[in-house]
Amino acid sequence: MIVLMISLMQYALAYELDVNTFSNYLDVQNRHLHLEWLLNMDKKYINATSSYRFQVVGRSINKITLDIYKLNIYSTYLQNGLSLPHTIDNPYEDSDQGSRLNIQLDKTYYKGQYIELSIKYSIDSRSRSISFMTKEQTSTKTMPYIFSQCEDANCRALAPLQDTPSVKQTYTATVIFKDTEAADVFMSADESKEEFQVLHRPQDQAGFTWKYKYFIQKVPIPSYLIAIVAGNIKKVPTSTGGRTFLVSEPDKIEAYTAELKEMEQFMQAIEQYIGPYTWGTYTLVIQPASFPIGGMENPLLTFANPTIMTGTGSGLDVTIHEMAHSWFGNTITCVNWANMWINEGFTVFLERKASYFHYQIPDDIKLNAIIGNTSMYQDMLGFGLNSNFSSLHPDTTGLNPDDSFSKIPYEKGYQFLSYLESIVGEADFQSMLRAYLVQYKYQSIDQQEFQNFLLRYLYEKQVDDYSTKRYKILENWNKWVYSPGLPPVILDFSTPKLAEAYDYTNAYITADGQQPTKWQSYFTFLHSQKQVFLEDLFKQAQNNLLKINVINQMDKDLKLTEEKDFELKFRWFRAILTAGDKTRFIQISDFLGSVGRGKMVYPVYRALNQLDHDFAVQTFKTHEAFYHPIAKNNIKNILGLKENIIQ
């Protein structure tokens, strides 16, 4: 019995700490959050009250500390109205992690007791989680627009929170808005049939009507998955089955719906590998072009950049990836951002399994792994191959965890899982993942707990040759997770399609400005093959092998400057700028003013800045108002205009 108790205590204390929260989440944890937001979208302002139901999980507490970032805090008080004193301090003066809100309680509370309190505050345009857009920045240009983006640790700019993936809570919300500023509002929650009590009801005024919407999220989620979008938007179903929906501005909705007609089939492909979708419905929001990332997996309200909508379906891998987060990331979550691969590596693994089931093109899966590996290696070089940021366990103590954001947790995590699958066997690995989801449903865990579960599962299932498999799993585990740089085991993703893409590049290089004999092969390439070709073209430019006459002939043949697919277009612009081409600056400036997705604009700005710093700065200043705050800060950093970086 004593041995069992010690074992359980070690288990309870095993999970890693989150170094990126100032909250005392080890002592007290929020179980339910209620938000009341009054939107003033034209003035870029939100009046807010947040209410909490905390439970003491440590021995005792007499204060609660929460994460905040540039919020205006007015008052803190218990549910009975008793005012509570509060202070604000900055544990890291030179960090971009925000501040700590310290709330002094009225007495000492003990383990198991609940504390219900509220905070009155406001959000303004300094927020890095809310993007306030003018109506001129939207497609329909009729109403202002707002959307949130909280991952990694940016939800502290949305509300005072325990801004850590370690803590999951249910939430409800009341959103009050003017009918002249938004046609509709959606959150990462179901719409509630019940109307909640409104604490601060605004007075009616001439010229507009206040509208009310109520939301409820019954599944406990981490703070970074709280999300909102409001503006001239509408919601429509995308396919048969009644589970998948689209939200967008109305002028785009018909074209988007047509391209997303297979969303239900995407869902079924994922379910075929991993098991049933448990969240009810699935809604995809196609955001305005300034949305800074490809997609964000907010439950019931996934956000996506419009660059995924190419008209051909070639960008819909992002949709499958974000859907896959419903299992990995949203159902099972990393305990801290050092374990981000627990979210992203697993999701890429599931995305590629589902893509194979849906499209049945194994070469495409291999090529996407190669493209991902290339992006991962470029990020490693950016950090330094010996930096712990190039490991699967980056240390962001005292830093904003966004500073370590890269493709590494996605692709190195995917390769690690593929390596483990090669040891365990495909069928047993699939069964293990299904059992893993059941075991840790709606929990947050770290990589050590995953290792413990994997070995325990294989032992209990009495898999063949368990001892050998256990040895192979443990042999390189710590190297995979903690060692910086390239993985300890290099996986083979080779395919004849890869050689075809490389041969195509060489054909143009050796033709030296003439048209190669098989130049039309490009139009029969897989989309992933085209990306590999353009990545190889960038390498040729880095090695000073891409000449201007070759660029001109390629563009004449392939019309790459006119390309509508931004996945291909940004790679083309990066390559030709690296080669020294200054003849397409106007088209490049137009491109940089039409997309805010960091994956696409950052590489082009880097190449442009190296070629012509003054024009790069001029281009940025021309389009600065268009960019999301996250993208704006990163571009400033690239151009040497700002020291701090936010990914």
NUTITI-497079 format. One line per 5 residues: number of its first residue (from 0); their letters; for each residue x, z, y of C-alpha. Coordinates in steps of 0.2 Angstrom, whole numbers, always signed. Example, Ala and Ser with C-alpha at 12.3 -4.5 7.8 and 13.67 -1.06 7.14 Angstrom:
# NUTITI-497079
0	as	+62,+39,-22 ~ +68,+36,-5 $
# end
This chain:
# NUTITI-497079
0	mivlm	+0,+0,+0 ~ +14,+4,+12 ~ +23,-12,+8 ~ +6,-21,+11 ~ +4,-13,+28 $
5	islmq	+22,-17,+34 ~ +19,-35,+28 ~ +3,-36,+39 ~ +11,-28,+54 ~ +25,-41,+53 $
10	yalay	+12,-55,+52 ~ +3,-48,+67 ~ +19,-47,+77 ~ +26,-64,+71 ~ +20,-76,+84 $
15	eldvn	+31,-81,+98 ~ +28,-75,+116 ~ +23,-86,+130 ~ +36,-85,+143 ~ +26,-96,+155 $
20	tfsny	+12,-84,+159 ~ +12,-69,+171 ~ -3,-61,+162 ~ -3,-46,+152 ~ -11,-55,+138 $
25	ldvqn	-3,-44,+124 ~ -13,-29,+131 ~ -30,-37,+136 ~ -38,-54,+132 ~ -52,-63,+140 $
30	rhlhl	-66,-67,+128 ~ -78,-76,+139 ~ -77,-85,+157 ~ -91,-90,+168 ~ -87,-101,+183 $
35	ewlln	-98,-104,+198 ~ -92,-118,+209 ~ -99,-125,+225 ~ -91,-142,+228 ~ -87,-148,+245 $
40	mdkky	-79,-164,+240 ~ -78,-173,+257 ~ -69,-158,+264 ~ -58,-156,+248 ~ -64,-138,+245 $
45	inats	-72,-128,+232 ~ -80,-111,+234 ~ -79,-101,+218 ~ -83,-86,+208 ~ -76,-82,+191 $
50	syrfq	-83,-69,+180 ~ -74,-62,+164 ~ -77,-52,+149 ~ -60,-44,+144 ~ -56,-35,+128 $
55	vvgrs	-42,-22,+127 ~ -31,-27,+112 ~ -16,-16,+116 ~ -17,+3,+115 ~ -23,+6,+133 $
60	inkit	-22,-3,+150 ~ -26,+2,+169 ~ -23,-15,+176 ~ -26,-34,+172 ~ -13,-47,+178 $
65	ldiyk	-18,-65,+179 ~ -10,-82,+183 ~ -14,-91,+200 ~ -7,-105,+209 ~ -11,-108,+228 $
70	lniys	-29,-100,+226 ~ -37,-91,+240 ~ -41,-74,+233 ~ -55,-65,+243 ~ -61,-50,+232 $
75	tylqn	-60,-43,+214 ~ -74,-32,+208 ~ -82,-25,+192 ~ -99,-31,+187 ~ -107,-15,+194 $
80	glslp	-101,-21,+211 ~ -87,-8,+212 ~ -72,-16,+222 ~ -55,-16,+214 ~ -39,-17,+224 $
85	htidn	-28,-32,+220 ~ -10,-38,+225 ~ -1,-54,+223 ~ +17,-56,+219 ~ +29,-69,+213 $
90	pyeds	+40,-64,+198 ~ +50,-80,+200 ~ +53,-84,+219 ~ +62,-100,+216 ~ +50,-106,+202 $
95	dqgsr	+35,-118,+202 ~ +25,-107,+190 ~ +14,-100,+203 ~ +10,-81,+207 ~ +4,-66,+198 $
100	lniql	-13,-58,+203 ~ -13,-39,+199 ~ -30,-31,+198 ~ -30,-12,+198 ~ -44,-5,+187 $
105	dktyy	-55,+10,+191 ~ -49,+20,+175 ~ -39,+18,+159 ~ -47,+7,+146 ~ -43,+9,+127 $
110	kgqyi	-41,-3,+113 ~ -57,-12,+108 ~ -66,-8,+125 ~ -73,-22,+136 ~ -70,-24,+155 $
115	elsik	-82,-36,+165 ~ -76,-41,+182 ~ -77,-55,+194 ~ -66,-63,+207 ~ -72,-73,+222 $
120	ysids	-59,-86,+228 ~ -58,-104,+234 ~ -48,-120,+229 ~ -42,-132,+242 ~ -32,-148,+243 $
125	rsrsi	-15,-139,+238 ~ -22,-137,+220 ~ -11,-146,+208 ~ -25,-146,+195 ~ -39,-154,+205 $
130	sfmtk	-37,-171,+212 ~ -48,-174,+227 ~ -51,-192,+230 ~ -59,-201,+245 ~ -73,-214,+242 $
135	eqtst	-60,-227,+248 ~ -49,-222,+233 ~ -63,-226,+220 ~ -69,-242,+213 ~ -87,-242,+220 $
140	ktmpy	-81,-234,+237 ~ -98,-225,+239 ~ -94,-207,+235 ~ -79,-195,+235 ~ -72,-191,+217 $
145	ifsqc	-64,-176,+209 ~ -56,-173,+192 ~ -45,-160,+185 ~ -29,-160,+175 ~ -23,-143,+168 $
150	edanc	-10,-146,+154 ~ +2,-138,+153 ~ +1,-123,+164 ~ -9,-130,+179 ~ -26,-121,+176 $
155	ralap	-20,-107,+186 ~ -23,-118,+201 ~ -42,-120,+195 ~ -46,-101,+193 ~ -37,-85,+190 $
160	lqdtp	-33,-85,+171 ~ -23,-80,+157 ~ -15,-97,+158 ~ -8,-98,+141 ~ -13,-107,+125 $
165	svkqt	-11,-91,+116 ~ -28,-85,+122 ~ -44,-94,+118 ~ -61,-90,+126 ~ -78,-97,+127 $
170	ytatv	-85,-102,+144 ~ -100,-106,+154 ~ -101,-114,+172 ~ -113,-117,+186 ~ -108,-132,+197 $
175	ifkdt	-117,-134,+214 ~ -115,-151,+223 ~ -122,-162,+236 ~ -132,-177,+230 ~ -123,-187,+244 $
180	eaadv	-106,-183,+236 ~ -109,-185,+218 ~ -121,-194,+207 ~ -116,-183,+192 ~ -104,-170,+186 $
185	fmsad	-97,-167,+168 ~ -86,-153,+161 ~ -77,-150,+144 ~ -93,-142,+138 ~ -111,-146,+133 $
190	eskee	-124,-147,+146 ~ -134,-130,+145 ~ -153,-130,+144 ~ -153,-113,+151 ~ -150,-110,+169 $
195	fqvlh	-138,-97,+173 ~ -140,-84,+188 ~ -133,-91,+204 ~ -123,-78,+213 ~ -120,-88,+229 $
200	rpqdq	-135,-100,+232 ~ -131,-111,+247 ~ -144,-115,+261 ~ -153,-132,+261 ~ -148,-143,+275 $
205	agftw	-154,-159,+283 ~ -146,-175,+276 ~ -143,-170,+258 ~ -149,-160,+243 ~ -140,-147,+233 $
210	kykyf	-140,-151,+215 ~ -136,-139,+200 ~ -129,-142,+183 ~ -126,-129,+170 ~ -113,-130,+156 $
215	iqkvp	-109,-120,+140 ~ -93,-121,+129 ~ -97,-111,+113 ~ -81,-114,+104 ~ -66,-103,+111 $
220	ipsyl	-53,-114,+119 ~ -37,-111,+129 ~ -38,-112,+148 ~ -29,-129,+149 ~ -44,-138,+141 $
225	iaiva	-56,-132,+155 ~ -60,-148,+164 ~ -72,-156,+177 ~ -76,-173,+184 ~ -88,-177,+198 $
230	gnikk	-92,-193,+208 ~ -102,-209,+207 ~ -102,-209,+188 ~ -114,-211,+174 ~ -114,-208,+155 $
235	vptst	-119,-221,+142 ~ -118,-222,+123 ~ -104,-233,+117 ~ -109,-237,+99 ~ -121,-233,+85 $
240	ggrtf	-120,-216,+77 ~ -126,-206,+92 ~ -109,-196,+93 ~ -98,-206,+105 ~ -101,-209,+124 $
245	lvsep	-93,-216,+139 ~ -92,-209,+157 ~ -86,-220,+171 ~ -90,-228,+188 ~ -105,-239,+186 $
250	dkiea	-97,-255,+191 ~ -85,-254,+176 ~ -97,-247,+163 ~ -103,-263,+155 ~ -86,-270,+152 $
255	ytael	-79,-253,+146 ~ -93,-251,+134 ~ -90,-268,+126 ~ -72,-264,+123 ~ -76,-247,+116 $
260	kemeq	-89,-253,+104 ~ -79,-247,+89 ~ -77,-229,+95 ~ -88,-222,+80 ~ -77,-232,+68 $
265	fmqai	-62,-224,+76 ~ -70,-207,+73 ~ -74,-211,+55 ~ -56,-217,+51 ~ -49,-200,+57 $
270	eqyig	-62,-191,+47 ~ -58,-202,+32 ~ -40,-194,+32 ~ -43,-176,+39 ~ -61,-171,+37 $
275	pytwg	-77,-169,+47 ~ -77,-169,+66 ~ -84,-152,+71 ~ -87,-153,+90 ~ -104,-162,+90 $
280	tytlv	-102,-177,+102 ~ -87,-185,+109 ~ -86,-192,+127 ~ -73,-203,+135 ~ -71,-203,+154 $
285	iqpas	-62,-218,+160 ~ -54,-211,+176 ~ -49,-220,+192 ~ -32,-229,+192 ~ -23,-214,+200 $
290	fpigg	-25,-203,+184 ~ -7,-198,+181 ~ -7,-199,+162 ~ -13,-210,+148 ~ -26,-197,+141 $
295	menpl	-31,-179,+141 ~ -40,-172,+126 ~ -52,-160,+135 ~ -65,-156,+121 ~ -82,-165,+123 $
300	ltfan	-74,-174,+139 ~ -58,-183,+135 ~ -50,-191,+151 ~ -41,-208,+150 ~ -32,-219,+162 $
305	ptimt	-40,-237,+165 ~ -24,-245,+159 ~ -30,-242,+141 ~ -44,-255,+145 ~ -35,-272,+143 $
310	gtgsg	-50,-282,+138 ~ -42,-285,+121 ~ -43,-268,+113 ~ -24,-267,+113 ~ -23,-251,+122 $
315	ldvti	-36,-241,+112 ~ -22,-232,+102 ~ -24,-219,+116 ~ -42,-217,+112 ~ -38,-214,+94 $
320	hemah	-24,-202,+99 ~ -36,-192,+110 ~ -49,-191,+97 ~ -36,-185,+84 ~ -33,-170,+96 $
325	swfgn	-50,-163,+91 ~ -42,-158,+75 ~ -24,-154,+81 ~ -22,-146,+98 ~ -40,-142,+101 $
330	titcv	-45,-134,+84 ~ -27,-128,+80 ~ -17,-125,+96 ~ +1,-121,+99 ~ +4,-103,+104 $
335	nwanm	+16,-108,+118 ~ +23,-123,+126 ~ +39,-122,+116 ~ +29,-126,+101 ~ +20,-141,+109 $
340	wineg	+24,-152,+94 ~ +11,-141,+85 ~ -1,-151,+96 ~ +7,-167,+99 ~ +17,-171,+83 $
345	ftvfl	+2,-167,+72 ~ -9,-178,+83 ~ +3,-193,+83 ~ +4,-191,+64 ~ -15,-191,+62 $
350	erkas	-17,-205,+75 ~ -6,-217,+65 ~ -14,-212,+48 ~ -31,-216,+56 ~ -25,-232,+64 $
355	yfhyq	-19,-238,+47 ~ -36,-234,+39 ~ -45,-243,+53 ~ -34,-259,+56 ~ -25,-260,+39 $
360	ipddi	-8,-266,+47 ~ +6,-256,+41 ~ +19,-266,+51 ~ +10,-260,+67 ~ +12,-242,+62 $
365	klnai	+30,-244,+59 ~ +33,-254,+75 ~ +24,-240,+85 ~ +35,-227,+77 ~ +50,-238,+83 $
370	ignts	+43,-239,+101 ~ +40,-220,+101 ~ +58,-217,+94 ~ +65,-228,+109 ~ +55,-218,+122 $
375	myqdm	+60,-202,+114 ~ +78,-207,+114 ~ +77,-212,+132 ~ +70,-195,+136 ~ +84,-186,+127 $
380	lgfgl	+97,-196,+137 ~ +88,-190,+153 ~ +89,-172,+148 ~ +106,-174,+139 ~ +108,-175,+120 $
385	nsnfs	+114,-157,+120 ~ +100,-150,+131 ~ +87,-139,+122 ~ +74,-149,+131 ~ +79,-163,+118 $
390	slhpd	+74,-151,+104 ~ +57,-147,+97 ~ +58,-130,+104 ~ +62,-131,+123 ~ +66,-115,+132 $
395	ttgln	+57,-115,+149 ~ +59,-96,+153 ~ +58,-95,+172 ~ +53,-113,+174 ~ +37,-123,+175 $
400	pddsf	+34,-129,+156 ~ +30,-146,+164 ~ +49,-148,+167 ~ +52,-151,+148 ~ +38,-163,+146 $
405	skipy	+43,-179,+137 ~ +40,-190,+121 ~ +50,-178,+111 ~ +37,-166,+104 ~ +26,-182,+100 $
410	ekgyq	+39,-193,+91 ~ +52,-180,+85 ~ +37,-170,+79 ~ +29,-185,+71 ~ +45,-189,+62 $
415	flsyl	+47,-171,+56 ~ +30,-172,+48 ~ +33,-189,+40 ~ +49,-181,+33 ~ +40,-167,+26 $
420	esivg	+27,-178,+19 ~ +40,-188,+10 ~ +46,-172,+1 ~ +28,-165,-3 ~ +20,-182,-7 $
425	eadfq	+6,-190,+2 ~ -9,-184,-7 ~ -3,-165,-7 ~ +2,-166,+11 ~ -15,-173,+16 $
430	smlra	-24,-159,+6 ~ -12,-146,+14 ~ -17,-152,+31 ~ -35,-151,+27 ~ -33,-133,+21 $
435	ylvqy	-22,-129,+36 ~ -36,-133,+48 ~ -48,-122,+38 ~ -36,-108,+38 ~ -32,-108,+57 $
440	kyqsi	-48,-115,+64 ~ -49,-110,+83 ~ -33,-101,+82 ~ -16,-103,+91 ~ +0,-103,+80 $
445	dqqef	+18,-106,+81 ~ +30,-117,+70 ~ +35,-102,+59 ~ +17,-99,+54 ~ +15,-117,+49 $
450	qnfll	+31,-116,+38 ~ +24,-100,+30 ~ +7,-109,+27 ~ +15,-124,+20 ~ +26,-115,+8 $
455	rylye	+12,-103,+3 ~ +0,-118,+0 ~ +12,-127,-11 ~ +16,-112,-21 ~ -3,-107,-24 $
460	kqvdd	-7,-125,-29 ~ +7,-125,-41 ~ +13,-142,-36 ~ +26,-151,-47 ~ +44,-146,-44 $
465	ystkr	+40,-133,-31 ~ +57,-125,-31 ~ +66,-141,-27 ~ +53,-146,-14 ~ +54,-128,-6 $
470	ykile	+73,-130,-5 ~ +72,-147,+3 ~ +59,-141,+16 ~ +69,-126,+21 ~ +86,-136,+20 $
475	nwnkw	+84,-144,+37 ~ +69,-135,+45 ~ +79,-126,+58 ~ +89,-141,+63 ~ +73,-151,+65 $
480	vyspg	+65,-138,+76 ~ +80,-130,+86 ~ +94,-143,+86 ~ +95,-154,+102 ~ +96,-173,+101 $
485	lppvi	+92,-185,+87 ~ +83,-178,+71 ~ +94,-172,+57 ~ +87,-185,+45 ~ +85,-203,+51 $
490	ldfst	+69,-211,+45 ~ +67,-229,+40 ~ +54,-238,+50 ~ +61,-256,+48 ~ +50,-271,+45 $
495	pklae	+53,-290,+46 ~ +42,-290,+62 ~ +56,-280,+71 ~ +69,-293,+67 ~ +57,-306,+73 $
500	aydyt	+55,-298,+90 ~ +74,-296,+91 ~ +77,-314,+86 ~ +65,-319,+99 ~ +74,-310,+113 $
505	nayit	+91,-318,+107 ~ +83,-335,+107 ~ +79,-334,+126 ~ +96,-326,+130 ~ +106,-339,+121 $
510	adgqq	+95,-353,+128 ~ +102,-348,+145 ~ +88,-353,+156 ~ +81,-367,+144 ~ +65,-366,+134 $
515	ptkwq	+68,-360,+116 ~ +61,-371,+102 ~ +49,-357,+96 ~ +44,-349,+112 ~ +26,-350,+108 $
520	syftf	+29,-337,+94 ~ +26,-323,+107 ~ +7,-327,+107 ~ +5,-323,+89 ~ +15,-307,+90 $
525	lhsqk	+7,-290,+86 ~ +4,-281,+102 ~ +17,-268,+96 ~ +29,-283,+93 ~ +27,-288,+111 $
530	qvfle	+32,-271,+117 ~ +47,-271,+105 ~ +53,-287,+113 ~ +51,-281,+130 ~ +60,-265,+126 $
535	dlfkq	+74,-276,+119 ~ +74,-286,+135 ~ +77,-270,+145 ~ +92,-266,+134 ~ +99,-284,+137 $
540	aqnnl	+97,-281,+155 ~ +106,-264,+154 ~ +121,-273,+145 ~ +121,-286,+159 ~ +115,-300,+147 $
545	lkinv	+99,-304,+155 ~ +101,-318,+168 ~ +90,-323,+182 ~ +88,-341,+175 ~ +82,-333,+159 $
550	inqmd	+70,-322,+168 ~ +63,-337,+177 ~ +61,-347,+161 ~ +52,-333,+152 ~ +40,-330,+166 $
555	kdlkl	+36,-349,+167 ~ +33,-349,+148 ~ +24,-332,+146 ~ +17,-328,+163 ~ +23,-310,+161 $
560	teekd	+22,-306,+180 ~ +3,-311,+179 ~ +1,-300,+163 ~ -16,-290,+164 ~ -10,-278,+150 $
565	felkf	+0,-264,+160 ~ +9,-258,+144 ~ +18,-275,+144 ~ +19,-277,+162 ~ +28,-261,+167 $
570	rwfra	+41,-265,+153 ~ +43,-283,+160 ~ +46,-276,+178 ~ +58,-263,+172 ~ +68,-276,+163 $
575	iltag	+69,-288,+177 ~ +73,-275,+190 ~ +87,-269,+179 ~ +94,-286,+178 ~ +94,-287,+197 $
580	dktrf	+79,-298,+201 ~ +73,-296,+219 ~ +62,-311,+219 ~ +46,-302,+213 ~ +46,-287,+225 $
585	iqisd	+29,-291,+232 ~ +21,-292,+214 ~ +30,-276,+209 ~ +24,-267,+225 ~ +6,-272,+221 $
590	flgsv	+8,-266,+203 ~ +14,-249,+209 ~ -1,-248,+221 ~ -13,-251,+207 ~ -8,-239,+193 $
595	grgkm	-4,-220,+194 ~ +0,-218,+176 ~ +17,-209,+175 ~ +22,-218,+159 ~ +21,-234,+169 $
600	vypvy	+26,-231,+187 ~ +41,-219,+184 ~ +52,-231,+175 ~ +48,-245,+187 ~ +52,-234,+202 $
605	ralnq	+68,-229,+194 ~ +73,-247,+191 ~ +68,-252,+209 ~ +77,-237,+216 ~ +93,-241,+208 $
610	ldhdf	+91,-259,+214 ~ +85,-256,+232 ~ +82,-238,+237 ~ +75,-243,+254 ~ +62,-254,+247 $
615	avqtf	+57,-241,+234 ~ +54,-228,+247 ~ +45,-241,+258 ~ +34,-245,+243 ~ +31,-227,+239 $
620	kthea	+26,-223,+257 ~ +14,-238,+257 ~ +5,-231,+241 ~ +8,-212,+243 ~ -11,-208,+247 $
625	fyhpi	-16,-217,+231 ~ -6,-206,+219 ~ -11,-190,+210 ~ -1,-174,+216 ~ +8,-174,+199 $
630	aknni	+13,-192,+201 ~ +17,-190,+219 ~ +29,-176,+216 ~ +38,-185,+202 ~ +41,-201,+212 $
635	knilg	+48,-191,+226 ~ +60,-183,+214 ~ +65,-200,+207 ~ +68,-207,+225 ~ +78,-191,+230 $
640	lkeni	+64,-186,+242 ~ +60,-169,+234 ~ +70,-157,+223 ~ +56,-150,+212 ~ +48,-160,+198 $
645	iq	+31,-158,+190 ~ +28,-169,+175 $
# end
